[in-house]
Structure formats: structure tokens, C-alpha cells
Amino acid sequence: MEKRLIDQTDEELLISLAEGEAQALDYLYSRHSGRVLSYAKKRGLTAEQADDVLQIVFMQLFRKKHLYDPKHQALAWIYVITRSELKDYRNRENKNHFEWDDKLSQTDDSAPMIEHEEEAESLLRELKPREQEALRLRYLDELEYDEMARRMKTSDSNIRQLVSRALKALRSKNERR
């Protein structure tokens, strides 16, 4: 006898969702929407922004249902989607405000904050061409490292080093000003 949806674990609900049982999303939402909302608010979003992210997360959960691997915990997968959507949401919100931010570059040191596009262009011109290209792809085009590696025909780890090196160079040049 098949378990009722309400009695299924989160992992079973995601599998049911992938198999076409749309109501499984309702149960996942009722179980985890509060956590997702709280997570977004704790990361500095307003209530309205956090609600936007919440809706996007569950929409993505539905769209990506076929990608869920049952060997992973459902809640961990939901948080991966949440972190990704939170980053994308912030990028969309800040698109008109040019800024270098280590949370995006995944480096440990703090990155210089650039407030004017002219200043950013001036700093970029001081870098080597490949470093300029890497930073443009990462921060202006908002590409992930794997896509950057494909475009620049190099490895993912090399791209991360290139971005890190370029940010360090910018930091030191900015400190000397």
C-alpha cells in the first residue's frame, strides 16, 4: 500500500513530485516555507524581498524536480536552491549598481567596493587582459565559474585563481590610492 502524501518524508515527497504528483509541492511548502523565509530574512532581505525569494525557490523546486537525487537529504537540496536563488535575486536587484563583492567571488579577503563605473573601468585597465576578462565575466555578466572556464578555455580552478589574483591586485592598487 502506498503512503499518503501527508505521511511521506521530504525525500519521498520530492520523488512523488518528480513522478507528477503536484500536490507534493504543497506539503513541502507547508513544511519548509517558514525555514526558507527565515533564512532569507537572516541574510538581510526585507520581508517583501524574502517573500519574493520564497516564491522563486518553490517555483524552482517544481521546475527542477527531475534533478533531485534521493541519496541527498531533501532539506539540504532545498537550501542549495535557496542559496542560489538568494544570490541571483541580489544580483538582479543590484544589477544597476556596479559592485565587487567577495560573497560572489568566494574569496576569503574583503574585496574593494566600487561605486562608480568609471572608477571600475579605470581599475580594470590596470589589470592584465585575462584578469580583466575574468572579472568582467564574473561580475558584469554574472557567470558561474564553470561557464567562465568554458568561455576562457581553461579549468575551473584556474578561473578561481585568476579572479582571486585579480581581486588581490585591485585591493592593493586601491589601498595605495
C-alpha positions as CSV (number, residue, x, y, z in Angstrom):
1,M,0.0,0.0,0.0
2,E,1.3,3.4,-1.0
3,K,1.9,6.0,1.7
4,R,-0.4,9.1,1.7
5,L,1.4,12.3,0.8
6,I,1.0,13.7,4.2
7,D,2.8,10.7,5.7
8,Q,5.7,10.8,3.2
9,T,9.2,12.0,4.2
10,D,10.5,15.1,2.4
11,E,12.6,12.9,0.2
12,E,9.6,10.8,-0.7
13,L,7.6,14.0,-1.4
14,L,10.3,15.2,-3.9
15,I,10.2,11.8,-5.6
16,S,6.4,12.0,-5.8
17,L,6.7,15.5,-7.2
18,A,9.1,14.3,-9.9
19,E,6.7,11.5,-10.7
20,G,3.9,14.0,-11.4
21,E,2.2,14.4,-8.0
22,A,1.9,18.2,-8.0
23,Q,0.2,18.2,-4.5
24,A,3.5,17.0,-3.0
25,L,4.8,20.6,-3.5
26,D,2.0,21.9,-1.2
27,Y,3.2,19.6,1.6
28,L,6.9,20.6,1.0
29,Y,5.8,24.2,1.1
30,S,3.8,23.9,4.3
31,R,6.8,22.1,6.0
32,H,9.6,24.3,4.8
33,S,8.4,27.7,3.7
34,G,9.0,29.2,7.1
35,R,12.6,28.0,7.1
36,V,13.2,29.4,3.7
37,L,11.6,32.7,4.6
38,S,13.6,32.9,7.9
39,Y,16.9,32.1,6.0
40,A,16.3,34.9,3.5
41,K,15.4,37.4,6.2
42,K,18.5,36.5,8.2
43,R,20.6,37.3,5.2
44,G,19.4,40.9,5.2
45,L,16.3,40.9,2.9
46,T,13.2,42.8,3.8
47,A,10.0,40.9,4.4
48,E,8.8,41.6,0.9
49,Q,12.1,40.6,-0.7
50,A,12.3,37.4,1.4
51,D,8.7,36.6,0.3
52,D,9.8,37.1,-3.4
53,V,12.7,34.7,-2.8
54,L,10.4,32.2,-1.1
55,Q,8.1,32.1,-4.1
56,I,11.0,31.8,-6.5
57,V,12.6,28.9,-4.5
58,F,9.4,26.8,-4.6
59,M,8.9,27.6,-8.3
60,Q,12.4,26.4,-8.9
61,L,11.8,23.4,-6.8
62,F,8.9,22.5,-9.0
63,R,10.9,23.2,-12.2
64,K,13.9,21.2,-11.1
65,K,12.0,18.3,-9.5
66,H,13.5,15.9,-12.0
67,L,17.0,16.8,-10.9
68,Y,16.6,15.7,-7.3
69,D,18.8,12.8,-6.3
70,P,17.3,10.8,-3.4
71,K,20.7,10.0,-2.0
72,H,20.8,13.6,-0.7
73,Q,18.6,15.0,2.1
74,A,15.6,16.9,0.7
75,L,16.1,19.9,3.1
76,A,19.8,20.2,2.0
77,W,18.7,20.3,-1.6
78,I,16.1,23.0,-0.8
79,Y,18.7,25.1,0.9
80,V,21.1,24.7,-2.1
81,I,18.3,26.1,-4.3
82,T,17.5,28.8,-1.7
83,R,21.2,30.0,-1.6
84,S,21.4,30.0,-5.4
85,E,18.1,32.0,-5.7
86,L,19.1,34.4,-3.0
87,K,22.3,35.1,-4.8
88,D,20.5,35.5,-8.2
89,Y,17.9,37.8,-6.5
90,R,20.6,40.0,-5.1
91,N,22.3,40.1,-8.4
92,R,19.1,41.2,-10.2
93,E,18.4,43.8,-7.5
94,N,21.9,45.2,-7.7
95,K,22.3,45.0,-11.5
96,N,22.4,48.8,-11.9
97,H,24.8,49.2,-9.0
98,F,28.3,48.1,-10.0
99,E,29.9,46.5,-7.0
100,W,32.7,44.0,-6.3
101,D,31.7,41.6,-3.5
102,D,33.6,38.7,-2.1
103,K,30.4,36.8,-1.3
104,L,30.1,36.4,-5.1
105,S,33.8,35.7,-5.8
106,Q,34.0,33.1,-3.0
107,T,37.3,34.5,-1.8
108,D,38.2,35.0,1.9
109,D,39.5,38.5,1.9
110,S,37.2,41.5,1.5
111,A,37.0,42.9,-2.0
112,P,37.1,46.6,-2.8
113,M,33.8,48.3,-3.2
114,I,33.5,50.2,-6.4
115,E,30.8,52.9,-6.5
116,H,31.3,54.4,-9.9
117,E,31.5,52.6,-13.2
118,E,34.3,55.0,-14.4
119,E,36.4,54.1,-11.4
120,A,35.8,50.4,-12.0
121,E,36.9,50.7,-15.6
122,S,40.0,52.7,-14.6
123,L,40.9,50.0,-12.1
124,L,40.2,47.2,-14.6
125,R,42.6,48.8,-17.2
126,E,45.4,48.4,-14.7
127,L,45.0,44.6,-14.8
128,K,46.3,42.0,-17.3
129,P,43.8,41.3,-20.1
130,R,42.9,37.8,-18.8
131,E,42.2,39.2,-15.4
132,Q,40.1,41.9,-16.9
133,E,38.1,39.4,-18.9
134,A,37.7,37.1,-15.8
135,L,36.3,39.9,-13.6
136,R,34.0,41.2,-16.4
137,L,32.6,37.7,-16.9
138,R,32.2,37.1,-13.2
139,Y,30.8,40.5,-12.1
140,L,29.3,42.1,-15.1
141,D,28.0,39.1,-16.9
142,E,27.4,37.3,-13.6
143,L,28.6,33.9,-14.9
144,E,29.4,30.9,-12.7
145,Y,33.0,29.7,-12.6
146,D,32.3,26.6,-14.8
147,E,30.8,28.8,-17.6
148,M,33.7,31.2,-17.3
149,A,36.2,28.3,-17.6
150,R,34.4,27.1,-20.8
151,R,34.5,30.6,-22.4
152,M,38.1,31.3,-21.4
153,K,39.1,27.7,-22.4
154,T,40.7,26.8,-19.1
155,S,40.0,24.9,-15.9
156,D,37.5,25.9,-13.2
157,S,40.3,26.0,-10.6
158,N,42.4,28.3,-12.9
159,I,39.5,30.7,-13.2
160,R,39.1,30.8,-9.4
161,Q,42.8,31.6,-9.1
162,L,42.6,34.2,-11.8
163,V,39.6,36.0,-10.2
164,S,41.3,35.8,-6.8
165,R,44.6,37.2,-8.1
166,A,42.8,40.0,-9.9
167,L,40.8,41.0,-6.8
168,K,44.1,41.0,-4.7
169,A,45.7,43.2,-7.3
170,L,42.8,45.6,-7.2
171,R,42.8,45.6,-3.5
172,S,46.5,46.5,-3.3
173,K,46.1,49.2,-6.0
174,N,43.1,50.6,-4.3
175,E,44.9,50.7,-0.9
176,R,47.8,52.7,-2.5
177,R,45.3,55.4,-3.7
